[in-house]
Amino acid sequence: MSPAPRVLVTSTFRDSINTNAGIRTYLSEGFREVLGTDAITVRPLELAPEAVLELRPDLVIGVGSLVPDDADLRGLRRAVDAAGSRLALWLHDDPYEIDYAFKAGPLADIVFSNDSWSVPHYRHPNVHHLPLAGAPKIHLRDLKPVEERGIALFFCGVAYGNRIDLIRRADALLARHAVSILGSGWPDDLRSTTNRRLDAKQMADHAADARLTLNIGRDLDIANRRYGLPAATPGPRTFEVALSGSAQLYVVSGLEIGTMFEPDSEILLVDSVRDIALALERAYDDPAGILAIAAAAQARALKDHTYAVRARRILDLCGLAGPSEG
């Protein structure tokens, strides 16, 4: 057998300010599934250059954001050059930080953006769309009969303006059901919400116990003034909830969701409080139908939307094949 390519996974800024360091872990597990444990090294950015010089991996991939100015990505680039490796960046906060895309030019050999509409706005010769994903070790749960689930509708997230607006319009409806609307920053006047954070495993547990999970994107731009791009690609929660085994109510913000999950059979699309009300009625009147949607979405996520699937895509686009018979 030909040897597996060696990959070092790191972040693009310091862990002390990185609230999404878990994605690095999820991706490294995906690479391990594809290439085997011995082929994968994981390091925080501060330790990555030394590891690159010592191990000389075929590929170094930095996961994160280009916003922090104090990240020593040039030091990582120098180490990659000295080791004869290639440097890929997987930027997971597009389009909300697209104004910083110019930083990728002198740093990366290849760039992956989580958002499809952001890709053509990079001035880089080798940019590809790569959505985020779900991690089965963290998010996968056994399917529970819908009638045995204690939560009618679940949502957890930061209370961005668009989310507050929708929940406020739906508050009277939601307050009549056993809902769990959690997160941070929810106004005190909302009856259906609770300011409580969940970690990734708690999030999966709640979704697995919910007849329906509401999926609302965010509208908070950090650096998106130049183009004002709307987000095109669904966020990672879409894939995580699918693995958890909950039928999703996806608040429509674009057409791309239909290329990732089949509307009506794998995901339910909504754009009004009335749609949410009808879905809640269905969750009680047709539990078998709701369970079938949850099961189909889970199967689709396992097939198409795990970090192992994304790792294979990265290797393919970087021209690095996995182990094969020689």
Secondary structure, DSSP 8 states (H G I E B T S, - for coil): ------EEEEESS-GGG-TTHHHHHHHHHHHHHHH-GGGEEE--GGGHHHHHHHH--SEEEEEE-S--TT--HHHHHHHHHHHT-EEEEEE-STTTTGGGGGGGTTT-SEEEES-GGGGGG---SSEEE----B-HHHH------GGG-SEEEEEEEE--HHHHHHHHHHHHHHTTS-EEEEEE---TT-SSB--B---HHHHHHHHHTEEEEEE------SS-TTT-----S--HHHHHHHHHT-EEEEE-S-STHHHHS-BTTTBEEE-SHHHHHHHHHHHHH-HHHHHHHHHHHHHHHHHHSBHHHHHHHHHHHTT---S---
